[in-house]
Amino acid sequence: MSAPPNRMKNVRDLSTKDALSPGYQFEFFCQGCDYTWRSKFKTNRMGQATGWLMRFAFLFGGLGKAGRATGAFSDAGSRGAHDEAFLEAQAQAQRLFHYCPNCRRQYCGDCWDDDAGSCTYCVKKAAEEARGRYMTEDTGGGGGGALRCPNCQTPTEGGRYCAECGFDMASTHKSCPSCGAVLPRASRFCTDCGHGF
């Protein structure tokens, strides 16, 4: 799985500061669907010990200053432990999520296209843009401009199929009529049998 350049941003911090069971946990989510993954809860032992000390300090009034001092020390140490727990959880999450270099978001395996090296949303957007390039306006001498079929160059008013040759103008790929291989729509020759288009 691909990794982002720095810290992953598709995360919710579920860490707790509860006096008796403080700890760190993080939930990572896909930015394309509702898939989530949670790291294992990692107990903050120093925070837990401080919580018990503070509880005893409350019961026995004379330990109050010691409890507060230990709490401040624990808070300082827990910041480093929190960052360490986050980096550990992030390393595990990077195996489950892909970083899309186009939109710079994180996606699960279901929202990822390995062949394109991009999220399925960027792949779909690129296909729509490619379709727009194939159906370009005619700028030649006739004035008013019309969309043309990329296969036979017949002007068209829109629609999925060309009225002249039946070409599927929404497709991004085509089949070779000789051997049936599926090729990118712009291919001029079949890579399997050499048939020319």
N, C-alpha and C positions, 0 to 999 in steps of 0.2 A: 504494500500500500504506500502511496506517496505521502510525503510529510510536508507540512507547511514550513515556511522559512523560520518562524519563531513560535511563540506560544499559540496554541489552538484557541480560537475564540468561541467555538461552539460548545460552551461548557457552562454548567450551573454548579456553584459551590454549595454542597450539602453538608459541609462541616458543621459540627456542633461545639458549643462551649459549655454544655451542661456540666455542672460541677462533678457529677458522679461518673459520667461516661462521655468525656470530651473526645473528639476525634475528627478525622478528615475523610471526606468522601466527595467524589465529583461525578457529575452526570454529563456525559457527552451526547450530543444530539445531531442527527442529520439535518442539514439546512435545506433539504429538498422534500423530506417526508417526515413521518412521526417516529422513526426508529431512534431509540435511545440505548445507551450502555452506561452502567454505573460501575465505578471502581469499587473494590472491596473496602469496607470500612476499616480504617487504620486508627486504632486507639492512641490517643495522646497520653502516654503514661505519666509524663511530668505534670500535665494538667489534671490528670486524675488524682495523683498524689496531693497536689495543691488543693484540689477540691475537698479531699478528706481532711487535710490540715485546717482549711478554713472552717469546715464544719465543727471540728473539735475546738477551734479558737472561739467560735461563737458560743459553744457550751461552757467553755472555761475562759472567762473574760480576760485573764492575764496573758493569753497567747495571741491576742488580737494583733499586736505590732508584728510579731513573728509571722503570723498568717498573711498580713498585708505585704510584708517584704518578700515572702516566698511567692505570693501571687504576682507581684511585679516582675520578679525574676522568671517566673514561669511564662508570663505573657511575652517577654523578650525572646525566650527560647522557642516558644510556640510559633512565632513568625517564620523562623528558619525551618522548623519541622513542617509547617504548612506548605512552604514552597517546595520542600523536598518531596512531600507526599504528592503535590500537584504534578511535579515533573515525572515522578514514577507512574502516576495514573495516565499522564499524557503519552508516555512511551508505549503503554499498553493500548491506548485508544488509537494511536497512529497506525496500528495494525488493522483496525476495523474501519477507519475512515480514510477517504482520499481527499487530497487538496487539489481543487481545480485551478489551474494556472490562469484560466480565462476570466472567471468571475470571482476568484479568490475566496471560495467558500468550501466548506467541508461536506462530504457526501458519503453515505453508506454504500455498500456494494451493489444494492439494488438500483441506486441512482447514478451509477458510474458505468461508463463505456470504456472497457480496457483497450479496445482497438483504436479508439479515437484519443485515448489519454485525457479524457475530459468528462465532465458530468453530462448526463443525458439531456439536461436542459440546454446546455451550450451546444450540444450536438444538434438538437432540434432547431435551435435558433440559427445555427450555421446552415442547416438544410433549407430553412425558409429563406435565408438570405441568398443562397445559391439558386433557389427557385426563382427569386426575384431577378437575379442576374440573367438567367436564361430567358425570362420573359421581359426583355428590355424593350424600350420604346424605339421605334424606327425613326431615325433622324434624317433619313434620305429625303430628297426633294419633294415629296408629296404634301408637305404641310402638316396637317393635323396629327400625326403620330399614332401608331397602333402597336399592340402587342403582337409578337410573332412566335410561332411554334419553333422551338430549337431544332426540331427534326427536319421539317420541310419548309420552314420560313413562311408559311401561310399566315397572313394576319388573322388574329382571333380576338373576340370580344371578351374572353375569359372562359371559365369552365375548366374542368379537370382534364378533358381529353380534346385533342385537336380534331376539328370537324373534317379536315381533309385527310389526314393519315391515321388518326386514332391514337396518336402518341399521348402517353400519360404524362402530363406536364407537371404533376405533383411529385413524381418519382425522383429520387436522387441517384438511382442505379438503373441499368438496363440489362436485358438478357441478350446473349449472342444468339442470333437466329440459326447459326450453324451448329453449335455444340451445346448451347444452353447455359454457358458460364455467366455468372452475374458480375458485371463490371460497373465502375463509376460512370455516370451519365456522360461525361465529357470524353470518354475513351474513343479513339479513332480506330483502333484495332483490338481484336480479342487477344488476350494474353495467353489463352489456352490453345486456340487453333489458328490464329492469325487472320481471321475474317475481318475485312474492312467495313466500316460503317459509313 
